[in-house]
Amino acid sequence: MRPFLSGMSFWDVLHTFGPDYKVIVVGDASMSPHERTMKGGSVEHYNHEPGTNRLSRLLLHYQKTVWLNPLPIDEWKYGQSIQMTN
């Protein structure tokens, strides 16, 4: 089974866990900008809306959020999608 097929859907997370939960996103933010800005932009599966929409929903729903990017901070300036998040 491919990893992205297991787990909870984005909507299930929003509807199951209230705004008092703390959200930690862990992962390399160095994706192609179209993965963040375009419907269907994901390289793993078809997403029905741009990733920025989902990030906005997370920020609006949850009071405490953080994205842990494992890349060293001096490398962040080279990634367009990191600049979009930063």
ROKOL-175366 format. One line per 10 residues: number of its first residue (from 0); for each residue x, y, z negated of N, C-alpha, C, O, CB. Coordinates in pm, whole numbers, m for minus. Glycine has a CB too. Layout:
BEGIN
NUM = X/Y/Z/X/Y/Z/X/Y/Z/X/Y/Z/X/Y/Z ~ ...
***
This chain:
BEGIN
0 = 85/m118/0/0/0/0/89/124/0/188/130/m73/m97/0/m123 ~ 55/221/80/131/346/84/92/429/m38/m24/431/m77/104/424/216 ~ 189/498/m98/164/568/m225/52/672/m220/m20/688/m318/290/635/m269 ~ 37/742/m108/m64/848/m106/m207/795/m103/m302/872/m116/m41/938/12 ~ m223/665/m86/m357/607/m86/m403/566/m225/m520/534/m246/m362/488/6 ~ m312/566/m320/m350/531/m457/m365/659/m539/m313/764/m501/m246/435/m521 ~ m434/650/m649/m452/767/m735/m589/829/m718/m680/769/m661/m346/869/m706 ~ m602/951/m768/m729/1024/m763/m729/1124/m649/m624/1177/m611/m756/1095/m896 ~ m845/1149/m596/m856/1254/m494/m843/1390/m562/m863/1403/m683/m992/1243/m415 ~ m811/1487/m485/m799/1624/m536/m930/1667/m603/m929/1725/m712/m764/1720/m421
10 = m1041/1637/m538/m1172/1679/m591/m1206/1606/m720/m1266/1664/m810/m1281/1654/m489 ~ m1168/1479/m729/m1191/1406/m854/m1112/1467/m969/m1161/1474/m1081/m1153/1258/m837 ~ m991/1510/m941/m911/1576/m1045/m982/1702/m1093/m998/1723/m1213/m769/1612/m992 ~ m1025/1785/m999/m1094/1910/m1038/m1222/1885/m1116/m1254/1959/m1209/m1127/1992/m914 ~ m1296/1780/m1078/m1425/1754/m1142/m1414/1671/m1269/m1510/1663/m1347/m1516/1684/m1045 ~ m1298/1609/m1291/m1281/1523/m1408/m1213/1597/m1523/m1249/1578/m1639/m1200/1401/m1372 ~ m1117/1680/m1492/m1037/1747/m1595/m1070/1895/m1600/m1059/1967/m1501/m886/1726/m1569 ~ m1111/1940/m1718/m1153/2078/m1736/m1039/2179/m1731/m921/2141/m1728/m1225/2091/m1866 ~ m1074/2307/m1729/m975/2414/m1716/m877/2424/m1833/m777/2495/m1823/m1045/2543/m1700 ~ m905/2355/m1942/m813/2358/m2056/m695/2262/m2037/m600/2267/m2115/m889/2323/m2185
20 = m700/2177/m1935/m586/2087/m1907/m471/2168/m1848/m491/2271/m1785/m628/1973/m1809 ~ m351/2119/m1870/m232/2180/m1812/m190/2098/m1691/m188/1975/m1696/m116/2187/m1917 ~ m157/2166/m1580/m123/2098/m1455/25/2119/m1425/74/2232/m1426/m211/2150/m1338 ~ 94/2009/m1399/234/2014/m1360/246/1948/m1223/220/1828/m1209/327/1942/m1467 ~ 284/2025/m1123/309/1973/m989/459/1950/m981/537/2042/m1004/257/2072/m875 ~ 499/1828/m948/641/1795/m937/669/1754/m794/606/1662/m741/681/1682/m1037 ~ 762/1823/m732/797/1783/m596/871/1893/m524/864/2010/m559/674/1745/m518 ~ 941/1850/m423/1017/1940/m338/919/2030/m263/829/1980/m195/1108/1861/m240 ~ 935/2158/m275/846/2253/m207/896/2287/m68/841/2377/m3/833/2380/m289 ~ 997/2217/m20/1056/2246/111/984/2172/224/1045/2091/294/1203/2210/112
30 = 859/2200/240/783/2140/350/776/2241/464/811/2358/448/641/2097/304 ~ 730/2197/575/710/2287/686/596/2383/652/497/2341/592/680/2209/819 ~ 608/2511/688/499/2605/656/362/2562/708/260/2591/646/533/2740/712 ~ 358/2492/823/226/2450/874/159/2349/783/37/2336/785/240/2391/1015 ~ 237/2276/701/177/2184/605/101/2261/497/7/2209/437/285/2094/540 ~ 142/2383/473/76/2466/373/m37/2550/430/m134/2580/361/176/2556/307 ~ m24/2588/557/m114/2689/612/m218/2638/711/m311/2712/745/m35/2793/677 ~ m205/2514/757/m294/2468/863/m376/2345/822/m324/2254/756/m215/2437/987 ~ m499/2343/860/m584/2225/847/m518/2113/927/m478/2134/1041/m732/2253/896 ~ m506/1994/867/m442/1883/935/m291/1892/939/m226/1814/1010/m494/1875/1074
40 = m232/1984/863/m89/2007/870/m2/1908/798/120/1909/816/m61/2138/818 ~ m58/1822/716/22/1725/641/86/1624/736/25/1584/835/m65/1653/537 ~ 208/1583/704/275/1483/787/234/1341/747/258/1248/823/426/1499/777 ~ 174/1323/628/137/1190/582/m6/1150/617/m32/1034/647/155/1182/434 ~ m96/1244/614/m236/1213/641/m307/1341/682/m255/1451/663/m304/1147/517 ~ m425/1325/737/m502/1442/780/m565/1509/659/m645/1448/589/m610/1402/884 ~ m529/1634/637/m594/1710/529/m699/1801/593/m674/1863/696/m489/1793/446 ~ m814/1808/532/m927/1879/590/m923/2029/570/m1009/2102/620/m1054/1826/533 ~ m824/2075/497/m807/2219/477/m659/2247/452/m585/2157/416/m896/2271/359 ~ m617/2372/470/m477/2406/444/m439/2382/297/m521/2398/208/m451/2552/483
50 = m314/2345/275/m264/2323/140/m274/2445/51/m294/2432/m70/m123/2278/145 ~ m261/2564/110/m273/2685/28/m411/2697/m35/m425/2752/m144/m243/2810/113 ~ m514/2646/34/m649/2649/m25/m654/2565/m152/m714/2606/m252/m754/2598/76 ~ m592/2449/m147/m594/2362/m265/m511/2421/m378/m551/2414/m495/m542/2224/m229 ~ m398/2477/m345/m318/2542/m450/m396/2656/m515/m393/2672/m637/m186/2596/m392 ~ m467/2733/m434/m549/2841/m489/m657/2787/m582/m683/2844/m689/m614/2922/m376 ~ m721/2677/m542/m824/2617/m628/m765/2570/m761/m826/2589/m866/m890/2498/m556 ~ m646/2509/m755/m580/2468/m880/m557/2588/m971/m586/2583/m1091/m446/2397/m850 ~ m504/2695/m914/m473/2814/m993/m598/2880/m1050/m596/2935/m1160/m397/2914/m909 ~ m707/2874/m976/m832/2933/m1024/m898/2846/m1131/m959/2898/m1224/m928/2953/m908
60 = m887/2714/m1117/m956/2623/m1208/m880/2602/m1339/m939/2603/m1447/m978/2489/m1141 ~ m749/2584/m1329/m669/2553/m1447/m598/2676/m1499/m538/2753/m1423/m567/2443/m1416 ~ m605/2694/m1630/m546/2812/m1693/m394/2808/m1695/m328/2912/m1688/m598/2826/m1835 ~ m337/2690/m1704/m191/2673/m1715/m143/2579/m1606/m179/2461/m1605/m152/2619/m1857 ~ m62/2630/m1514/m7/2549/m1406/140/2584/m1385/184/2696/m1411/m86/2570/m1276 ~ 214/2484/m1337/354/2506/m1304/391/2410/m1191/339/2298/m1184/447/2486/m1430 ~ 480/2453/m1103/533/2367/m998/681/2350/m1026/757/2446/m1020/508/2426/m855 ~ 722/2227/m1056/863/2198/m1080/927/2154/m950/898/2046/m898/879/2089/m1190 ~ 1014/2238/m897/1084/2210/m772/1224/2160/m807/1301/2234/m868/1090/2338/m680 ~ 1258/2037/m770/1388/1981/m809/1508/2043/m738/1622/2018/m778/1388/1835/m785
70 = 1484/2122/m636/1598/2184/m566/1660/2293/m653/1588/2362/m726/1554/2242/m430 ~ 1790/2310/m646/1854/2419/m720/1799/2555/m673/1771/2574/m554/2008/2414/m701 ~ 1784/2646/m765/1720/2775/m735/1793/2852/m625/1729/2927/m550/1714/2859/m860 ~ 1926/2837/m613/1996/2911/m508/1966/2855/m369/2004/2917/m269/2146/2909/m533 ~ 1900/2741/m359/1860/2686/m229/1718/2727/m191/1676/2705/m77/1871/2535/m231 ~ 1644/2785/m282/1505/2821/m255/1492/2922/m142/1393/2921/m69/1441/2876/m381 ~ 1589/3008/m126/1580/3113/m24/1582/3058/118/1548/3129/212/1694/3212/m41 ~ 1621/2931/136/1630/2871/268/1501/2804/313/1488/2768/430/1740/2771/271 ~ 1406/2786/225/1281/2719/260/1167/2816/274/1132/2885/178/1247/2614/157 ~ 1106/2823/392/994/2914/414/876/2882/321/814/2972/266/948/2908/560
80 = 847/2754/305/733/2719/220/761/2749/74/668/2779/m2/699/2572/237 ~ 887/2743/33/921/2781/m105/897/2931/m123/846/2974/m226/1069/2745/m140 ~ 934/3009/m24/911/3154/m31/762/3184/m40/721/3281/m104/973/3224/91 ~ 681/3103/26/536/3123/21/482/3097/m120/384/3158/m161/464/3031/123 ~ 546/3007/m193/501/2969/m327/559/3060/m433/491/3094/m530/538/2825/m356 ~ 680/3098/m416/756/3174/m515/695/3307/m549/749/3381/m631/894/3195/m466
***
